[in-house]
Amino acid sequence: MADREGGEDSSQQGQTTYEVSPSDMPGFMGDEEEGQQQVGEQELATKMLQIQSKRFYIDVKQNRRGRFMKVAEIGADGRRNQVFLALSTAAEFRDHLSLFSDFYANLVPRSGPPNPDTLPEDGKLKSETMVKDNRRYYLDLKENSRGRFLRVSQTIARGGPRCQIAIPAQGMIEFRDALQELLDEFGTDDGGYKGELPEGRHMRVENKNFYFDIGQNNRGIYMRISEVKTNFRTAITIPEKSWSRFRDIFADYVDKMKDGGEKGPSESNK
């Protein structure tokens, strides 16, 4: 079912809607299944917004890793989409909403359906990007035959699935004000490491690509090592406190292979 003006139907043109669990995004922990809370997760506050044919729920949640926001969009047909935001990212998103709203207010009002010949090829009127650890958020003010809307897309590192919501342009101010009220109450501090993390690294071995990404959450710093082939992707996550031990084990194996297996166990294996 198509939304009314200012919306976007995620089923249009064969698009697939993914629901990314916060457990895939360090710092968050998601629901085990629809409507059932993860053990140890507490809902601190929620706001519901009705914008045209859609309902939006903005929840502030807390688990053993800290606090975060979950933004869920419920379409007229009951279809559910959601994105997850660290509190500091929610504050950045709030600021972008103000800028997008100002831009939208200065657009020439439409009188009737938009003329496809005058629209940008991709439908985008204005775009911005937010980055938080291994997550990227793409903000696109778009226009199609149903009107103008802000699409918020979230991805995780190295080709992970994308989840997204679409906010009718007329509701951006109302959405911003709801975020502001929650941020006034709960703040914007994510905790964790305050310094600048090293950039990611990449190496190719035969037909495989390996990516090394450093991130952080409320439990500390971690390294995610991803192995990527054409139709295959897997990853492991190593806490910072274990890096030295991993290094010692690798170094020990490198030394043993160089010496043809003659070298005895290293000090790290004693």
Short mmCIF file of the C-alpha atoms (twelve columns), coordinates in Angstrom:
data_MODEL
# 
_entry.id   MODEL 
# 
loop_
_atom_site.group_PDB 
_atom_site.id 
_atom_site.type_symbol 
_atom_site.label_atom_id 
_atom_site.label_alt_id 
_atom_site.label_comp_id 
_atom_site.label_asym_id 
_atom_site.label_seq_id 
_atom_site.Cartn_x 
_atom_site.Cartn_y 
_atom_site.Cartn_z 
_atom_site.pdbx_PDB_model_num 
ATOM 1   C CA . MET A 1   0.000  0.000   0.000   1 
ATOM 2   C CA . ALA A 2   1.486  3.341   -0.963  1 
ATOM 3   C CA . ASP A 3   1.738  6.087   1.603   1 
ATOM 4   C CA . ARG A 4   0.127  9.434   1.032   1 
ATOM 5   C CA . GLU A 5   2.103  12.537  0.107   1 
ATOM 6   C CA . GLY A 6   5.462  12.784  1.856   1 
ATOM 7   C CA . GLY A 7   5.994  9.049   2.332   1 
ATOM 8   C CA . GLU A 8   7.894  6.240   0.694   1 
ATOM 9   C CA . ASP A 9   6.714  2.666   0.297   1 
ATOM 10  C CA . SER A 10  9.682  0.398   1.043   1 
ATOM 11  C CA . SER A 11  8.162  -2.370  -1.059  1 
ATOM 12  C CA . GLN A 12  8.191  -0.189  -4.183  1 
ATOM 13  C CA . GLN A 13  10.317 -1.298  -7.121  1 
ATOM 14  C CA . GLY A 14  11.340 -4.563  -5.499  1 
ATOM 15  C CA . GLN A 15  13.215 -2.980  -2.603  1 
ATOM 16  C CA . THR A 16  13.859 -5.179  0.418   1 
ATOM 17  C CA . THR A 17  13.474 -3.875  3.940   1 
ATOM 18  C CA . TYR A 18  16.038 -5.223  6.390   1 
ATOM 19  C CA . GLU A 19  15.725 -5.100  10.144  1 
ATOM 20  C CA . VAL A 20  19.179 -4.870  11.665  1 
ATOM 21  C CA . SER A 21  19.439 -6.031  15.241  1 
ATOM 22  C CA . PRO A 22  21.358 -3.627  17.487  1 
ATOM 23  C CA . SER A 23  23.491 -6.619  18.492  1 
ATOM 24  C CA . ASP A 24  25.080 -6.245  15.040  1 
ATOM 25  C CA . MET A 25  26.030 -2.678  15.948  1 
ATOM 26  C CA . PRO A 26  28.350 -2.573  18.983  1 
ATOM 27  C CA . GLY A 27  26.931 -0.521  21.803  1 
ATOM 28  C CA . PHE A 28  23.347 -1.691  21.370  1 
ATOM 29  C CA . MET A 29  21.307 -4.792  22.058  1 
ATOM 30  C CA . GLY A 30  18.033 -5.412  20.249  1 
ATOM 31  C CA . ASP A 31  14.760 -7.260  20.707  1 
ATOM 32  C CA . GLU A 32  14.802 -11.041 20.382  1 
ATOM 33  C CA . GLU A 33  11.676 -10.833 18.252  1 
ATOM 34  C CA . GLU A 34  8.929  -8.338  17.453  1 
ATOM 35  C CA . GLY A 35  7.237  -7.039  20.601  1 
ATOM 36  C CA . GLN A 36  9.462  -9.030  22.996  1 
ATOM 37  C CA . GLN A 37  12.175 -7.233  24.936  1 
ATOM 38  C CA . GLN A 38  15.668 -8.609  25.242  1 
ATOM 39  C CA . VAL A 39  16.463 -9.845  28.726  1 
ATOM 40  C CA . GLY A 40  17.951 -7.040  30.799  1 
ATOM 41  C CA . GLU A 41  16.726 -4.289  28.477  1 
ATOM 42  C CA . GLN A 42  14.714 -1.483  30.011  1 
ATOM 43  C CA . GLU A 43  12.576 1.091   28.244  1 
ATOM 44  C CA . LEU A 44  13.134 4.489   29.846  1 
ATOM 45  C CA . ALA A 45  10.837 6.678   27.741  1 
ATOM 46  C CA . THR A 46  8.832  6.613   24.542  1 
ATOM 47  C CA . LYS A 47  7.126  9.115   22.266  1 
ATOM 48  C CA . MET A 48  4.573  8.390   19.553  1 
ATOM 49  C CA . LEU A 49  4.097  10.660  16.554  1 
ATOM 50  C CA . GLN A 50  1.349  10.402  13.944  1 
ATOM 51  C CA . ILE A 51  2.595  11.966  10.698  1 
ATOM 52  C CA . GLN A 52  0.173  11.562  7.830   1 
ATOM 53  C CA . SER A 53  -0.466 7.835   7.354   1 
ATOM 54  C CA . LYS A 54  2.494  6.733   9.491   1 
ATOM 55  C CA . ARG A 55  3.140  6.267   13.192  1 
ATOM 56  C CA . PHE A 56  6.623  6.777   14.603  1 
ATOM 57  C CA . TYR A 57  7.830  5.528   17.987  1 
ATOM 58  C CA . ILE A 58  10.987 7.034   19.487  1 
ATOM 59  C CA . ASP A 59  12.146 4.896   22.414  1 
ATOM 60  C CA . VAL A 60  14.993 5.548   24.822  1 
ATOM 61  C CA . LYS A 61  16.280 2.187   26.008  1 
ATOM 62  C CA . GLN A 62  18.944 0.989   28.394  1 
ATOM 63  C CA . ASN A 63  20.801 -2.270  28.736  1 
ATOM 64  C CA . ARG A 64  24.050 -3.347  30.344  1 
ATOM 65  C CA . ARG A 65  25.958 -1.532  27.577  1 
ATOM 66  C CA . GLY A 66  24.294 1.835   28.077  1 
ATOM 67  C CA . ARG A 67  21.513 3.973   26.621  1 
ATOM 68  C CA . PHE A 68  20.388 4.404   23.021  1 
ATOM 69  C CA . MET A 69  17.380 5.366   20.928  1 
ATOM 70  C CA . LYS A 70  15.286 3.134   18.722  1 
ATOM 71  C CA . VAL A 71  13.190 4.877   16.065  1 
ATOM 72  C CA . ALA A 72  10.445 2.705   14.564  1 
ATOM 73  C CA . GLU A 73  8.224  3.600   11.616  1 
ATOM 74  C CA . ILE A 74  4.867  1.823   11.260  1 
ATOM 75  C CA . GLY A 75  3.288  2.246   7.822   1 
ATOM 76  C CA . ALA A 76  -0.408 2.286   7.014   1 
ATOM 77  C CA . ASP A 77  -0.161 -1.381  6.002   1 
ATOM 78  C CA . GLY A 78  1.525  -2.337  9.294   1 
ATOM 79  C CA . ARG A 79  4.987  -2.624  7.766   1 
ATOM 80  C CA . ARG A 80  7.667  -1.852  10.358  1 
ATOM 81  C CA . ASN A 81  11.085 -0.278  9.781   1 
ATOM 82  C CA . GLN A 82  13.527 0.931   12.393  1 
ATOM 83  C CA . VAL A 83  16.921 2.503   12.971  1 
ATOM 84  C CA . PHE A 84  19.069 2.741   16.094  1 
ATOM 85  C CA . LEU A 85  20.911 5.840   17.278  1 
ATOM 86  C CA . ALA A 86  23.501 6.479   19.948  1 
ATOM 87  C CA . LEU A 87  22.447 9.474   22.021  1 
ATOM 88  C CA . SER A 88  25.211 11.630  20.526  1 
ATOM 89  C CA . THR A 89  24.097 10.594  17.034  1 
ATOM 90  C CA . ALA A 90  20.502 11.457  17.924  1 
ATOM 91  C CA . ALA A 91  21.706 14.962  18.839  1 
ATOM 92  C CA . GLU A 92  23.481 15.290  15.490  1 
ATOM 93  C CA . PHE A 93  20.357 14.034  13.725  1 
ATOM 94  C CA . ARG A 94  18.294 16.655  15.568  1 
ATOM 95  C CA . ASP A 95  20.576 19.395  14.243  1 
ATOM 96  C CA . HIS A 96  20.339 18.057  10.702  1 
ATOM 97  C CA . LEU A 97  16.543 18.014  10.966  1 
ATOM 98  C CA . SER A 98  16.608 21.763  11.616  1 
ATOM 99  C CA . LEU A 99  18.765 22.347  8.528   1 
ATOM 100 C CA . PHE A 100 16.644 20.088  6.345   1 
ATOM 101 C CA . SER A 101 13.491 21.812  7.578   1 
ATOM 102 C CA . ASP A 102 14.877 25.227  6.684   1 
ATOM 103 C CA . PHE A 103 15.838 23.963  3.242   1 
ATOM 104 C CA . TYR A 104 12.392 22.422  2.742   1 
ATOM 105 C CA . ALA A 105 10.663 25.648  3.833   1 
ATOM 106 C CA . ASN A 106 12.520 27.552  1.104   1 
ATOM 107 C CA . LEU A 107 11.530 25.179  -1.690  1 
ATOM 108 C CA . VAL A 108 8.947  26.381  -4.182  1 
ATOM 109 C CA . PRO A 109 5.548  25.049  -3.031  1 
ATOM 110 C CA . ARG A 110 4.086  22.437  -5.320  1 
ATOM 111 C CA . SER A 111 0.713  22.972  -6.934  1 
ATOM 112 C CA . GLY A 112 -0.300 19.500  -7.977  1 
ATOM 113 C CA . PRO A 113 1.829  16.429  -8.724  1 
ATOM 114 C CA . PRO A 114 5.550  17.037  -9.384  1 
ATOM 115 C CA . ASN A 115 6.751  17.124  -12.967 1 
ATOM 116 C CA . PRO A 116 9.112  14.130  -13.450 1 
ATOM 117 C CA . ASP A 117 11.078 16.144  -16.012 1 
ATOM 118 C CA . THR A 118 12.045 18.752  -13.402 1 
ATOM 119 C CA . LEU A 119 13.071 16.306  -10.641 1 
ATOM 120 C CA . PRO A 120 16.706 15.301  -10.013 1 
ATOM 121 C CA . GLU A 121 17.512 11.957  -11.630 1 
ATOM 122 C CA . ASP A 122 17.739 10.201  -8.241  1 
ATOM 123 C CA . GLY A 123 14.980 12.305  -6.691  1 
ATOM 124 C CA . LYS A 124 17.360 13.771  -4.089  1 
ATOM 125 C CA . LEU A 125 16.952 17.426  -3.174  1 
ATOM 126 C CA . LYS A 126 19.510 17.535  -0.329  1 
ATOM 127 C CA . SER A 127 21.776 14.922  1.288   1 
ATOM 128 C CA . GLU A 128 23.981 14.591  4.371   1 
ATOM 129 C CA . THR A 129 25.926 11.764  6.047   1 
ATOM 130 C CA . MET A 130 26.532 10.945  9.721   1 
ATOM 131 C CA . VAL A 131 29.213 8.518   10.940  1 
ATOM 132 C CA . LYS A 132 29.314 6.803   14.324  1 
ATOM 133 C CA . ASP A 133 31.951 4.112   14.921  1 
ATOM 134 C CA . ASN A 134 31.249 1.383   12.328  1 
ATOM 135 C CA . ARG A 135 27.823 2.758   11.355  1 
ATOM 136 C CA . ARG A 136 26.900 5.254   8.639   1 
ATOM 137 C CA . TYR A 137 23.666 7.178   8.361   1 
ATOM 138 C CA . TYR A 138 22.550 8.669   5.040   1 
ATOM 139 C CA . LEU A 139 20.001 11.488  5.163   1 
ATOM 140 C CA . ASP A 140 18.299 12.219  1.836   1 
ATOM 141 C CA . LEU A 141 15.498 14.706  1.288   1 
ATOM 142 C CA . LYS A 142 13.758 13.243  -1.739  1 
ATOM 143 C CA . GLU A 143 10.744 13.844  -3.921  1 
ATOM 144 C CA . ASN A 144 8.647  11.367  -5.855  1 
ATOM 145 C CA . SER A 145 5.101  11.134  -7.186  1 
ATOM 146 C CA . ARG A 146 3.717  11.000  -3.634  1 
ATOM 147 C CA . GLY A 147 5.563  14.048  -2.352  1 
ATOM 148 C CA . ARG A 148 8.653  15.046  -0.387  1 
ATOM 149 C CA . PHE A 149 10.159 13.031  2.431   1 
ATOM 150 C CA . LEU A 150 13.379 12.529  4.410   1 
ATOM 151 C CA . ARG A 151 14.821 9.061   4.043   1 
ATOM 152 C CA . VAL A 152 17.139 7.996   6.889   1 
ATOM 153 C CA . SER A 153 19.244 4.943   5.991   1 
ATOM 154 C CA . GLN A 154 21.559 3.135   8.374   1 
ATOM 155 C CA . THR A 155 24.312 0.691   7.427   1 
ATOM 156 C CA . ILE A 156 26.906 -1.250  9.361   1 
ATOM 157 C CA . ALA A 157 30.490 -1.787  8.237   1 
ATOM 158 C CA . ARG A 158 31.612 -3.763  5.218   1 
ATOM 159 C CA . GLY A 159 28.469 -4.414  3.257   1 
ATOM 160 C CA . GLY A 160 26.070 -5.182  6.077   1 
ATOM 161 C CA . PRO A 161 22.325 -4.868  5.478   1 
ATOM 162 C CA . ARG A 162 20.729 -1.435  5.354   1 
ATOM 163 C CA . CYS A 163 17.690 -0.410  7.372   1 
ATOM 164 C CA . GLN A 164 15.781 2.795   6.798   1 
ATOM 165 C CA . ILE A 165 12.797 4.945   7.689   1 
ATOM 166 C CA . ALA A 166 11.064 7.694   5.690   1 
ATOM 167 C CA . ILE A 167 9.740  10.816  7.443   1 
ATOM 168 C CA . PRO A 168 7.232  12.977  5.531   1 
ATOM 169 C CA . ALA A 169 8.840  16.374  4.995   1 
ATOM 170 C CA . GLN A 170 5.953  18.184  6.697   1 
ATOM 171 C CA . GLY A 171 6.712  16.255  9.904   1 
ATOM 172 C CA . MET A 172 10.434 16.992  10.255  1 
ATOM 173 C CA . ILE A 173 9.945  19.825  12.762  1 
ATOM 174 C CA . GLU A 174 7.603  17.741  14.898  1 
ATOM 175 C CA . PHE A 175 10.126 14.876  14.790  1 
ATOM 176 C CA . ARG A 176 12.982 17.203  15.747  1 
ATOM 177 C CA . ASP A 177 11.044 18.600  18.712  1 
ATOM 178 C CA . ALA A 178 10.309 15.085  19.993  1 
ATOM 179 C CA . LEU A 179 14.005 14.200  19.809  1 
ATOM 180 C CA . GLN A 180 14.894 17.415  21.619  1 
ATOM 181 C CA . GLU A 181 12.549 16.638  24.523  1 
ATOM 182 C CA . LEU A 182 14.114 13.200  25.009  1 
ATOM 183 C CA . LEU A 183 17.665 14.545  24.727  1 
ATOM 184 C CA . ASP A 184 16.866 17.259  27.279  1 
ATOM 185 C CA . GLU A 185 15.879 14.498  29.697  1 
ATOM 186 C CA . PHE A 186 18.566 11.886  29.009  1 
ATOM 187 C CA . GLY A 187 21.511 13.871  27.628  1 
ATOM 188 C CA . THR A 188 23.881 13.060  24.777  1 
ATOM 189 C CA . ASP A 189 26.824 11.335  26.474  1 
ATOM 190 C CA . ASP A 190 27.583 7.873   25.057  1 
ATOM 191 C CA . GLY A 191 30.476 7.183   27.446  1 
ATOM 192 C CA . GLY A 192 33.441 5.087   26.346  1 
ATOM 193 C CA . TYR A 193 36.772 6.063   24.830  1 
ATOM 194 C CA . LYS A 194 37.149 9.800   24.129  1 
ATOM 195 C CA . GLY A 195 40.216 9.770   21.889  1 
ATOM 196 C CA . GLU A 196 40.423 9.379   18.116  1 
ATOM 197 C CA . LEU A 197 40.345 5.736   17.010  1 
ATOM 198 C CA . PRO A 198 42.774 4.440   14.347  1 
ATOM 199 C CA . GLU A 199 41.502 4.211   10.781  1 
ATOM 200 C CA . GLY A 200 40.469 0.859   9.338   1 
ATOM 201 C CA . ARG A 201 42.941 -1.253  7.353   1 
ATOM 202 C CA . HIS A 202 42.542 -3.607  4.404   1 
ATOM 203 C CA . MET A 203 44.555 -6.435  2.896   1 
ATOM 204 C CA . ARG A 204 43.927 -8.830  -0.001  1 
ATOM 205 C CA . VAL A 205 45.095 -12.449 -0.024  1 
ATOM 206 C CA . GLU A 206 44.398 -14.376 -3.241  1 
ATOM 207 C CA . ASN A 207 40.612 -14.045 -3.758  1 
ATOM 208 C CA . LYS A 208 39.864 -12.900 -0.215  1 
ATOM 209 C CA . ASN A 209 39.667 -9.420  1.294   1 
ATOM 210 C CA . PHE A 210 40.331 -8.831  4.971   1 
ATOM 211 C CA . TYR A 211 39.183 -5.658  6.720   1 
ATOM 212 C CA . PHE A 212 40.364 -4.487  10.146  1 
ATOM 213 C CA . ASP A 213 38.050 -1.943  11.799  1 
ATOM 214 C CA . ILE A 214 38.444 -0.371  15.235  1 
ATOM 215 C CA . GLY A 215 35.293 0.630   17.094  1 
ATOM 216 C CA . GLN A 216 34.014 1.275   20.572  1 
ATOM 217 C CA . ASN A 217 30.950 0.731   22.687  1 
ATOM 218 C CA . ASN A 218 30.090 1.100   26.346  1 
ATOM 219 C CA . ARG A 219 32.158 -2.002  27.123  1 
ATOM 220 C CA . GLY A 220 35.324 -0.574  25.584  1 
ATOM 221 C CA . ILE A 221 37.413 -0.678  22.399  1 
ATOM 222 C CA . TYR A 222 37.252 -3.617  19.995  1 
ATOM 223 C CA . MET A 223 38.666 -4.757  16.655  1 
ATOM 224 C CA . ARG A 224 36.410 -6.318  14.031  1 
ATOM 225 C CA . ILE A 225 38.174 -8.511  11.474  1 
ATOM 226 C CA . SER A 226 36.023 -9.252  8.417   1 
ATOM 227 C CA . GLU A 227 36.748 -11.803 5.705   1 
ATOM 228 C CA . VAL A 228 34.927 -10.935 2.477   1 
ATOM 229 C CA . LYS A 229 34.611 -12.874 -0.772  1 
ATOM 230 C CA . THR A 230 32.147 -12.435 -3.623  1 
ATOM 231 C CA . ASN A 231 29.235 -14.235 -1.973  1 
ATOM 232 C CA . PHE A 232 30.577 -14.708 1.521   1 
ATOM 233 C CA . ARG A 233 31.243 -12.563 4.555   1 
ATOM 234 C CA . THR A 234 32.176 -13.448 8.111   1 
ATOM 235 C CA . ALA A 235 33.666 -11.485 10.986  1 
ATOM 236 C CA . ILE A 236 35.057 -11.822 14.487  1 
ATOM 237 C CA . THR A 237 35.236 -9.143  17.178  1 
ATOM 238 C CA . ILE A 238 38.216 -8.968  19.549  1 
ATOM 239 C CA . PRO A 239 38.120 -6.828  22.737  1 
ATOM 240 C CA . GLU A 240 41.093 -4.505  23.167  1 
ATOM 241 C CA . LYS A 241 42.185 -6.253  26.351  1 
ATOM 242 C CA . SER A 242 42.850 -9.395  24.267  1 
ATOM 243 C CA . TRP A 243 44.895 -7.788  21.479  1 
ATOM 244 C CA . SER A 244 48.269 -8.435  23.112  1 
ATOM 245 C CA . ARG A 245 47.414 -12.082 23.651  1 
ATOM 246 C CA . PHE A 246 46.287 -12.474 20.037  1 
ATOM 247 C CA . ARG A 247 49.493 -10.769 18.877  1 
ATOM 248 C CA . ASP A 248 51.646 -13.125 20.942  1 
ATOM 249 C CA . ILE A 249 49.878 -16.203 19.594  1 
ATOM 250 C CA . PHE A 250 50.241 -15.040 15.991  1 
ATOM 251 C CA . ALA A 251 53.897 -14.149 16.535  1 
ATOM 252 C CA . ASP A 252 54.534 -17.570 18.040  1 
ATOM 253 C CA . TYR A 253 53.013 -19.340 15.030  1 
ATOM 254 C CA . VAL A 254 54.976 -17.130 12.612  1 
ATOM 255 C CA . ASP A 255 58.228 -17.977 14.403  1 
ATOM 256 C CA . LYS A 256 57.451 -21.686 14.451  1 
ATOM 257 C CA . MET A 257 56.630 -21.792 10.735  1 
ATOM 258 C CA . LYS A 258 59.856 -19.917 9.928   1 
ATOM 259 C CA . ASP A 259 61.883 -22.403 11.945  1 
ATOM 260 C CA . GLY A 260 60.164 -25.450 10.481  1 
ATOM 261 C CA . GLY A 261 58.463 -26.257 13.739  1 
ATOM 262 C CA . GLU A 262 61.741 -26.710 15.652  1 
ATOM 263 C CA . LYS A 263 61.256 -23.799 18.015  1 
ATOM 264 C CA . GLY A 264 59.722 -24.646 21.350  1 
ATOM 265 C CA . PRO A 265 56.668 -23.005 22.886  1 
ATOM 266 C CA . SER A 266 57.023 -19.265 23.346  1 
ATOM 267 C CA . GLU A 267 56.837 -17.568 26.682  1 
ATOM 268 C CA . SER A 268 53.293 -16.490 25.882  1 
ATOM 269 C CA . ASN A 269 52.089 -20.122 25.793  1 
ATOM 270 C CA . LYS A 270 53.610 -21.070 29.131  1 
# 
